[in-house]
Amino acid sequence: MYTIYINMMLKNLIIFSIIYLLLSACSTGEKADSLSAKDEILGPDELYIEAKILFDNQNYEISKNQFLELKKLYPLSNEAIQSEIMIGFINYLEMDYDEAIIQFQKIIRKYPSHKNLDYVYYMEALCNYEQITHHGLDGNYNEIAIEAFQQVVNRYPNSQYAKDSRQKIILIKSNKAAKHLDIGRFYLKEKRYTAALNRFKVVIEDYSMTKFAPEALHRMVEAYYEMGMIEEASKTASVLGYNYPDSKWYKYSYNLIKEKNSKENRVFNKFKNLFN
């Protein structure tokens, strides 16, 4: 009887030991899983670094997803704002200009006092600028890009992006001036002198900073002469000579006037000789 009792006690002890070990194992596993989960949750700075490394390795789509994840996990962090800028930049690199512009405009509205907002304005302007294809095409992007670059110059005149914005404005205006000049030349060739003059005047009045201004003045001299407006032709040639004395277009105008005056003198002398 005593032996049976001892065997039962040993059996119960073994069962309790097994249960204890099982419970301990579960508890340890849960703790390990908990620690592992904590280790996997990175901070915003670490997530940003990881995303930036992916970006630097040109894994643009994966890095964009990482930036989006960072923004979702830490929406109020500085890294989240920077991630939004990077998302816009990735869209720009992928030539998805519409999405990039939407992204940059959203940043401007959400963070009007952000320290890198000059860059955001500049990138928005650049997205429009890169959609200007050819000076012969009347694109809406000309005006939009000028306005956007002007925002950079007006708001951030001392920004590192202001100088390039000014240069881009001149290039766009040159683009527009070239178009007006092309149309003016066509009208001149078709002997539609008034229409041609109107186009050349636009170049002089609105785009005088471009390289097309001297030619526009010379074409005006040509048009005035063809219309018989000799005095206006001479005045325009004088303006051309005063502002662009070394230009080939001034030389063309000077030779044109000289040639016309020479012909008029020959006609006058012939007419005079008839009465001698």
C-alpha positions as CSV (number, residue, x, y, z in Angstrom):
1,M,0.0,0.0,0.0
2,Y,2.8,2.4,0.9
3,T,4.6,1.6,-2.4
4,I,1.4,2.4,-4.4
5,Y,1.2,5.8,-2.5
6,I,4.8,6.6,-3.4
7,N,4.3,5.7,-7.0
8,M,1.2,8.0,-7.2
9,M,3.1,10.9,-5.6
10,L,6.0,10.5,-8.1
11,K,3.6,10.3,-11.0
12,N,1.9,13.6,-9.9
13,L,5.2,15.3,-9.4
14,I,6.3,14.4,-12.9
15,I,3.0,15.7,-14.4
16,F,3.3,19.0,-12.5
17,S,6.9,19.3,-13.7
18,I,5.9,18.8,-17.3
19,I,3.1,21.4,-17.0
20,Y,5.5,23.9,-15.4
21,L,8.1,23.4,-18.1
22,L,5.4,23.9,-20.8
23,L,4.1,27.1,-19.2
24,S,7.7,28.4,-18.8
25,A,8.4,27.7,-22.4
26,C,5.3,29.5,-23.6
27,S,6.1,32.5,-21.4
28,T,9.7,32.6,-22.7
29,G,8.4,32.4,-26.3
30,E,6.0,35.2,-25.8
31,K,8.7,37.4,-24.3
32,A,11.1,36.6,-27.1
33,D,8.4,37.4,-29.7
34,S,7.6,40.6,-27.9
35,L,11.3,41.6,-27.8
36,S,11.7,40.6,-31.5
37,A,8.7,42.8,-32.4
38,K,10.1,45.7,-30.5
39,D,13.4,45.3,-32.2
40,E,11.7,45.4,-35.6
41,I,10.0,48.8,-35.0
42,L,12.6,51.3,-36.1
43,G,12.6,55.0,-35.3
44,P,11.8,57.7,-38.0
45,D,15.5,58.6,-38.4
46,E,16.5,55.0,-39.0
47,L,13.6,54.4,-41.4
48,Y,14.6,57.5,-43.3
49,I,18.2,56.4,-43.6
50,E,17.1,53.0,-44.9
51,A,14.9,54.6,-47.5
52,K,17.6,57.1,-48.5
53,I,20.1,54.2,-49.0
54,L,17.5,52.5,-51.3
55,F,17.1,55.8,-53.1
56,D,20.8,56.3,-53.6
57,N,21.0,52.8,-55.1
58,Q,18.3,53.9,-57.5
59,N,15.7,51.5,-56.1
60,Y,13.1,54.3,-56.5
61,E,9.9,52.4,-56.1
62,I,11.0,50.5,-53.0
63,S,12.4,53.7,-51.4
64,K,9.1,55.5,-52.2
65,N,7.2,52.8,-50.4
66,Q,9.6,53.1,-47.4
67,F,9.1,56.9,-47.3
68,L,5.3,56.3,-47.4
69,E,5.6,53.8,-44.6
70,L,7.6,56.3,-42.5
71,K,5.0,59.0,-43.2
72,K,2.3,56.7,-42.0
73,L,4.1,55.5,-38.8
74,Y,5.5,58.9,-37.8
75,P,3.3,61.6,-39.4
76,L,4.4,64.4,-37.1
77,S,8.2,63.8,-37.4
78,N,10.6,66.0,-39.4
79,E,11.5,62.9,-41.3
80,A,7.9,62.5,-42.5
81,I,8.0,66.0,-44.1
82,Q,11.3,65.2,-45.7
83,S,9.9,61.9,-46.9
84,E,7.0,63.8,-48.6
85,I,9.6,65.9,-50.4
86,M,11.5,62.8,-51.5
87,I,8.3,61.2,-52.8
88,G,7.8,64.3,-55.0
89,F,11.4,64.1,-56.2
90,I,11.1,60.4,-57.1
91,N,7.9,61.2,-59.1
92,Y,10.0,63.9,-60.9
93,L,12.8,61.5,-61.6
94,E,10.3,59.0,-63.0
95,M,9.0,61.8,-65.2
96,D,5.5,61.5,-63.6
97,Y,5.3,65.3,-63.6
98,D,1.6,65.6,-62.8
99,E,2.0,63.5,-59.6
100,A,5.1,65.4,-58.7
101,I,3.4,68.8,-59.1
102,I,0.4,67.6,-57.0
103,Q,2.9,66.4,-54.3
104,F,4.9,69.6,-54.2
105,Q,1.7,71.8,-54.1
106,K,0.4,69.7,-51.2
107,I,3.7,70.3,-49.3
108,I,3.5,74.0,-49.9
109,R,-0.1,74.1,-48.5
110,K,0.7,71.9,-45.5
111,Y,4.0,73.4,-44.5
112,P,4.1,77.1,-45.6
113,S,7.0,77.9,-43.3
114,H,9.2,74.9,-43.9
115,K,12.9,75.6,-44.2
116,N,13.2,73.8,-47.5
117,L,10.2,75.3,-49.2
118,D,12.4,77.2,-51.7
119,Y,13.4,73.8,-53.1
120,V,9.8,72.7,-53.2
121,Y,8.8,75.8,-55.2
122,Y,11.8,75.3,-57.5
123,M,11.0,71.6,-58.2
124,E,7.4,72.5,-59.0
125,A,8.6,75.0,-61.5
126,L,11.1,72.5,-62.9
127,C,8.3,70.0,-63.5
128,N,6.5,72.5,-65.7
129,Y,9.7,73.7,-67.4
130,E,10.7,70.2,-68.5
131,Q,7.4,69.8,-70.3
132,I,8.1,72.7,-72.7
133,T,9.0,70.8,-75.8
134,H,9.7,73.3,-78.7
135,H,9.5,77.0,-79.2
136,G,7.2,76.4,-82.2
137,L,4.6,74.8,-80.0
138,D,2.3,77.2,-78.1
139,G,2.4,75.4,-74.8
140,N,0.7,76.5,-71.6
141,Y,3.7,75.4,-69.7
142,N,5.7,78.5,-70.8
143,E,3.5,80.8,-68.7
144,I,3.1,78.4,-65.8
145,A,6.8,77.7,-65.5
146,I,7.6,81.5,-65.7
147,E,5.1,82.2,-62.9
148,A,6.5,79.3,-60.8
149,F,10.1,80.3,-61.2
150,Q,9.1,83.9,-60.4
151,Q,7.7,82.7,-57.1
152,V,11.1,81.3,-56.2
153,V,12.8,84.6,-57.1
154,N,10.2,86.8,-55.3
155,R,9.9,84.7,-52.2
156,Y,13.5,83.6,-51.8
157,P,15.8,86.1,-53.6
158,N,18.8,84.8,-51.7
159,S,18.1,81.1,-52.2
160,Q,20.6,78.9,-53.9
161,Y,17.8,78.2,-56.4
162,A,17.0,81.8,-57.2
163,K,19.9,82.2,-59.7
164,D,18.9,79.2,-61.8
165,S,15.3,80.3,-61.6
166,R,16.2,83.7,-63.1
167,Q,18.2,82.0,-65.9
168,K,15.3,79.6,-66.6
169,I,12.9,82.6,-66.8
170,I,15.2,84.2,-69.5
171,L,15.3,80.8,-71.4
172,I,11.5,80.5,-71.4
173,K,11.1,84.1,-72.5
174,S,13.7,83.4,-75.3
175,N,11.5,80.4,-76.2
176,K,8.4,82.7,-76.5
177,A,10.4,85.5,-78.3
178,A,11.6,82.9,-80.9
179,K,8.0,82.0,-81.7
180,H,7.0,85.6,-82.2
181,L,10.0,86.2,-84.4
182,D,9.2,83.1,-86.5
183,I,5.7,84.3,-87.1
184,G,6.9,87.9,-87.8
185,R,9.3,86.6,-90.5
186,F,6.5,84.6,-92.1
187,Y,4.3,87.7,-92.2
188,L,7.2,89.8,-93.6
189,K,7.8,87.2,-96.4
190,E,4.1,87.3,-97.2
191,K,4.2,91.2,-97.4
192,R,1.8,91.5,-94.4
193,Y,3.9,94.2,-93.0
194,T,1.6,95.5,-90.2
195,A,1.1,92.0,-88.8
196,A,4.9,91.4,-89.0
197,L,5.6,94.7,-87.2
198,N,3.2,93.8,-84.4
199,R,5.1,90.5,-83.8
200,F,8.5,92.2,-83.8
201,K,7.2,94.9,-81.4
202,V,6.2,92.1,-78.9
203,V,9.8,90.8,-79.0
204,I,11.2,94.3,-78.3
205,E,8.7,95.3,-75.6
206,D,8.3,92.0,-73.7
207,Y,11.5,90.1,-74.4
208,S,14.2,92.7,-74.9
209,M,16.5,90.7,-72.6
210,T,16.7,87.9,-75.1
211,K,19.1,87.4,-77.9
212,F,16.3,87.9,-80.4
213,A,15.8,91.6,-79.8
214,P,18.5,92.8,-82.3
215,E,17.0,90.8,-85.1
216,A,13.5,92.0,-84.3
217,L,14.7,95.6,-84.6
218,H,16.3,94.9,-87.9
219,R,13.2,93.2,-89.2
220,M,11.3,96.3,-88.2
221,V,13.7,98.4,-90.3
222,E,13.0,96.1,-93.2
223,A,9.2,96.3,-92.8
224,Y,9.2,100.1,-92.4
225,Y,11.2,100.5,-95.6
226,E,8.9,98.2,-97.5
227,M,6.0,100.3,-96.3
228,G,7.7,103.4,-97.4
229,M,8.1,104.7,-93.9
230,I,11.7,105.8,-94.3
231,E,11.8,108.0,-91.2
232,E,10.5,105.2,-88.9
233,A,13.1,102.9,-90.5
234,S,15.9,105.3,-89.8
235,K,14.8,105.8,-86.2
236,T,14.6,102.1,-85.6
237,A,18.0,101.6,-87.1
238,S,19.4,104.2,-84.7
239,V,17.9,102.4,-81.7
240,L,19.5,99.2,-83.0
241,G,22.9,100.9,-83.4
242,Y,22.7,102.5,-80.0
243,N,21.8,99.4,-78.0
244,Y,23.6,96.8,-80.1
245,P,26.5,98.5,-82.0
246,D,28.5,95.3,-82.5
247,S,25.5,93.2,-83.6
248,K,25.5,91.8,-87.1
249,W,21.9,93.0,-87.3
250,Y,22.9,96.6,-87.0
251,K,25.4,96.1,-89.8
252,Y,22.6,94.6,-92.0
253,S,20.3,97.6,-91.1
254,Y,23.1,100.1,-91.8
255,N,23.8,98.5,-95.2
256,L,20.1,98.4,-96.0
257,I,19.7,102.2,-95.3
258,K,22.9,103.0,-97.2
259,E,21.7,101.0,-100.2
260,K,18.2,102.5,-100.1
261,N,19.7,106.1,-99.8
262,S,22.1,105.3,-102.7
263,K,19.2,104.2,-104.9
264,E,17.1,107.2,-104.0
265,N,20.0,109.5,-104.8
266,R,20.5,107.9,-108.2
267,V,16.8,108.3,-109.0
268,F,16.9,111.9,-107.8
269,N,20.0,112.7,-109.9
270,K,18.4,111.1,-113.0
271,F,15.3,113.1,-112.4
272,K,17.4,116.3,-112.0
273,N,19.3,115.6,-115.2
274,L,16.1,115.6,-117.2
275,F,15.8,119.4,-116.6
276,N,19.4,120.3,-117.3
